[in-house]
Amino acid sequence: MKSFLVLSVVSLSLFTAGCGDAKGAAAARPKVAFVSNCVAEFWAIAQRGAEAAAKEQGVEVLVKMPPTGTAAEQQSILEDLLAKGVRGIAVSPKDPANMGGLLDQIAARTLLVTHDSDAPASKRLAYIGMRNYDAGRLCGQMIREALPKGGPIVLLVATLDQDNARGRRQGIIDELLGRSVDAARFDAQDAALSGNGFEIRATYTDQFDPQKGKAVIEDALGRWQDLAGVVGLFEYEPPLVLEAVKAAKRLDRVKVFGFDENDQTLQGIVDGEVAGTLVQNPYEYGYQSVTLLARLLQTPDEAQRRALLPAGGFMDIPARRIDKSNVRAFWDDLKQKTGRK
């Protein structure tokens, strides 16, 4: 990581050299971009944070969301932003393993940070977000408490191409099966996984298609009458799971768990229909990403710019567990930050 940061700072130095004098910079607000991996309420919250930071820092932020959540759409958005000469880009990479060349091209020509999901092999300056493996283990602890006798579990996730999805899933599996901590471990999607009283019956992917996500959970509920729990790993998925479980009249037998702070998920916790959710802080993802990019642009001294980068290239915004005990306080705070009633 140390050598990577040195390379990143060198790229940063090359980028900021020759950016124009103070008068030129003052003539128009620098443009930075905040790019999500799909369209979702989660990202609408992040947009609020990004816009608040842009206003405070005196920059213009372009918020871009791939309409159908495909890697090709995101790549097209990134290429367009690069062509337009934005001064910095914060992105949640859809497919970091296959986007390395593009990400490094961006890093060579402008400031690049990742958020929500990382691309650790790229030349990005920093990653802003939670440790998804740790969040998965925290979710696993919540599942174990709700299901002390264990049982068969089904997981629903948008894709396993993204770093965040793989980390969350693996953390859940390792915690439920009583394994040691190993963020580098990865169990194949079709692997037979059981132990410690739990069985991972299936990991379904819906490719960001809500209809497909609901359909596969309906199929799982029809196929296995003994399911004890279903987990939705992305923001839009817990409500789909809840709808399917309610339609099957299995709320008394199947526990619903989730990630993120969809209003339907939070209402489900209030109503006692969702056991709990692991929340990130999308507002802070947007706010901190744009703040960091803006401050780097505003700092002419290389040593000072280096000091702005988070230690180890990672700005930790920890996950939190939300359940019946704290859901109302969390929801009230979220509404205040986003201006919702």
N, C-alpha and C positions, 0 to 999 in steps of 0.2 A: 504493500500500500504506500510506503514512503516514497519509493521510486516513481510510482504512478503520480503522486501528488506533485513531485518535482516537475514531471513532464507537463502536468496540467498548468502549473504556475508559469512555466515557460510559454505555453500557448497563450495564457492570459496576458503575459507581458507583450507578446507579439501583437495580440489583438488590440490592446489599449494604446500601443504606440501609434501615433499618427491619426488619432481619432478626431483631430480637429481642436481648435483653441476654445477657450471658455465662451467667447462670443458666439461661435458656431453652435456650441452645445446648448446655449441658452435660447437660441433662436427657435428651436423646436424640441419638444420633449423626446428623449430617446425612446424607441419602441422595443419592448421585450414581449415574449410570447409565453403563454401557459397552455400546454397541450395535454389533454386527457387521453384516455384509452377507449372511451365510449361516451354516450350520452346517458346521464343518470342524475338523480337528485343529489347524490354524493358530490358530483362535479359542479352542480349549481351552487352548493355550499362553498366549495373550493373557489369558485369564481368570485363569490362575495369577498373572500379573503384576499384574492389576487387584486381585485379592484380597490379595496381599502388600502392595500400596501402601495399600489401605483399612485393613488391620490396623495398619500403621505410623502412618498419619495420623489414625486415630480416626474414620473415616467408614464408612458402610455402602454397599457397591456392589451395584447390581442389574445383572447381566449378562444381556443379552437378545440372542438370535440368531434371525433370521427362519427358521422351519422349512424352507421350500422356497426361500428366497432371492429372493423377489419384492419389487419396490419397494413394492407395496401392503401387504405384510406389514410391512415396515420402517416405512412411514408410520403404520400402525395402532399399532405399538409406540411410536413417538415421541409420537403424540397421547395415548396412554394414560399415558405417563410424565409428560407435561406436565400432564395432568389431575390426576395424583397429587401434583404439586407437588415433584418432585425438585429439588434445589438446583443440579445441574449435569449435563450430558449430553455424553458423548464418543461420536461416531458416525462410522462409515465409510459415507458416503452412497451409496445404490444408484444414484440418478439425479439428480445435483446440478442438472442443467439444468432439470428439472421439479419440483424440491423446494425451489427458492429461497424461495418464500413461506412454507412450513412452517418451514424452517431459520431464517429471519429472525424468524418468530413465536416460535420457541424462544429465539433470542438476545435478544429483547426481554423475555422473562419469566424466564430462568434463564441460567446460564453454559453456553456452547456451544463445544466444540472438536471438530475433526475429526481422524481418525487413519486411517492406511492409504491412504485415498483422499480427496482434498480436495474442497471446494466453495469455490473461491477467490472467487467472486462473492457469496458469502453474508456475513453479519455475524458469522461465527464469530470467536472470539478468537485461535485459533491452529490450525495444522495440525501434527500429530505423525506423522512417518513419513519415508520415503525419497523422493528425487526419482526418480519412476518412469521418466521419460525417460532419465535417466542410468543407471539400473539396466538398462534395455533395451539401451542402447549397450554396457554391460559384458557383457551376455548375448551381444550380437552379436560382441564380441571373442572370447568363448569359442567361439562357433560357427565363426568364421573360423579359429581355431587348430586346431580339430578337423577342419575341412574346408578345407584350404589350396587345393584345386582348385575350391572353390565347389560349385554344384549346386542342384537344386530343393529348396525348403523349404516346409513346411506349418506354419501356426501354429494353435493351438487356445486359445481364450480364452472365459471364461464369457459375457461381454457386452462390447460396446463403448460402453455407456452410461456406465460409470464412468470417472472421471478416471484412476485407476491403470491400468486396462486399456488405455486409449488411449495413455497415456504409454509403457508397457512395449512395446507393439506397435510404436509409431512409432520408439522408440529402436533396437529390433532392426533394423527395415527400414532406417533411415538409416545405421546402422553397416555393415550388410552391403552396401548399395549404394554406400558410400563418400561419402555426402553430408555437407554441413556440419552443424554442430550447430544445431538449431532446434526447441526444445521446443513451439513453437506449430504446427508443421507437422502435418497429418493427411491421410493417404492413404485414400481411400474403400475400403471393404471389397472391392469388386469391381474395384479399379484394377489394371491390368497393371503389374507391378513387377519389373524386372530390371536388372542392372548389376553391374559389378565381379566377374563370374563367378557371381553368385547370381541365382536367380529365386524370388520369393515366389509359389508356385502358388495358394495359397488361404489365407484366414483364416476358420476355422470358429468359430462361437459355439455353445455348448451350453446357455446359460441356466441354468447351475448344475445340469444334469441329467447325472450321470455316465454313465448308459446311452447317452444321446444323444452325449456326447463320445466314448465308445469307438466307437460305431457310425460316426461320421463319419470317424474316423481309419482304421477298418477299410476303409471305402469308398475313402478316399484311397489307401491302400496297394494296394488291388485295381485302382484306376483308373490309377495311375502306378507303373510298375515301376522308374523311374529316380530315385525320391525319395532324397535324400541325408540329410535330417534332418527331424525333427518336434519342435516346441517346445510344451510345455504351460505356459501363462502363469499359471495359478492353482494353488494348493497341491494340490488333489485331481486335477489333470489329468495331471501327469507319470506317475503310476502307471497311468493308463488308457492313455496312449500306449505305455508299456513293455509292458503286457499285449497290446495290439494288434500291436505289432512282433514280440514273441516268438511269438504265435500264427501270424503270417504267415511265421515262420522267416526274418526279414530282419535280425536283429541284426548280422550281418556286413556289411550294406550300408547300414543306416539308423541314423544317430546320434540318440540321444534326449537332449533338453535340457529343463531345467525351471526353475521358480521355486519357492521356499519349501522347507520342511524336513519334508515328509512322510516317515515312517519307511521306506516302500517306495522312495521316491526315494533316500534316503540309502543304503539297502541295495543299491539298484541301482548306485550309484556304487562302493560297496565291491566289488561283484561284477564290476565292469567293464561293466555293461550300460547305464548312464546316463553320458553324458560329463561332466555337471556340472549344478549348479543355482545360481541366484542367490537367496540367502536374505535375508529381512528380519530383524526381531527382534521377533516378536509379543509376547514376554514384556515387552519394553521398551515396546511400544505400550500395553499394558494398564497397566503400572506407571507410566509417565510421564503418561499421560492422567489417571489417578485422582489421582496426586500433585499435578499442576498444579491440578486442580479443587479438591482439598482445601485446598491452600495459599492459593488465591484466597479461599476461604470463610473461612479462618482469619485473614486479614489485613485489619484494619479501615481502614488508611490507604490512600487512593487512590494516592498516589505510589508507595508500596511495592507495591501490587497491580500497577501498571503495570510496575514493574521485574521482576516475576515472569514477565511475558510474554516469550517468546523473541523475539530480534531479527528484525524483519521478519515476525513472526507465524508463523515456521517453525522447528520443533524438528527438526533433521536427525538421523535415525537411519540411517546409511548402509547400503546393501546390501553383501553380501560374496559373493564367488565361492567355492563349495565344489566341490572335485573330489577326485580320488584322493589328492592330496598332503595334504589337511587334513581329510578327512571324518571320520576317527575321533576326532580331538581335538574337532571341532565337535560331533559327536554325543554324546560323553561329557559335554561341558559342558551341552548341552541337557537331557540326562537328569537331571543334577544339579539344574538350575534347576527342572525340572518334577516332580521326585520320582519319575521313572520308572526302571525297571531296564533 
